Amino acid sequence: MALGMLKGVRSVTAFLTIIPVGMSQDSLVGAADHMYLFPLIGALIGLLAGLLAMLLFLALPSLVVGVLTLGFILLFTGLHHTDGLLDLGDGLMYQGPPEKKIEIMHDQRTGAGGLALGLVTLSATAFSIAALSPSLALQVLILSEVSAKLGMVTEARVGRSAHKGMNTYFIEAMHGKRGALRFIAALVISFGLAVSLLRTLGLLGLAAGIITALIMVWASNRHFNGVTGDVFGATNDLARMTCLISVLVVSNWV
């Protein structure tokens, strides 16, 4: 059992980061079976980004810190989530049937819709990081990555697959009795981390990620007849953004 868990951690780490632990077809299946560990690896990503931000805040203007910290996150996660974000923007902008929208998303070129969605999402994320208090940057960045990963888990649990592809492994793994148990495990990990980090603010950040995922499932069903791999990637980046903005808004009220 312990060996299986270690293999699961390795597979999820390979899928979500550029850490060279090796990725294969078996690793993809392993990552899907252990999707409940997404928030845990998200916490690792947020920890590294938060430590970097704390150091940068000591020497650089906040806007520069926001851009460089986001740049680190995107590079460390291999940019494949952001690629999905750009593809989603193109798919949403195209006026046509779901099959054609998916075809547009698979096009290697990035159109105006992708550029607009990517620019707004990444700019808002970088500015939100820049607006964080240096004393809370570490906790909030961990929370935002946990929320982003829980968003993807939620999407796999409640969504349906638009077509056969990488997304199918995760959606199938998160359905049925085992899927319910995996989802509960992801919730326990996420809520435990969120409450220990930021108490009520932590719960708010997780709620933002879950709500983002539910909206994405609704939009995907409407535009693509289900969830695609690009939608998963976009959800990660959008949930991170909404988590950060939500925490900032409430922090300013208090």
Helices and strands as residue ranges (DSSP letters): H 2-16, H 25-33, G 35-37, H 38-57, H 62-76, H 80-93, H 98-106, H 112-130, H 137-158, H 166-173, H 176-224, H 229-253
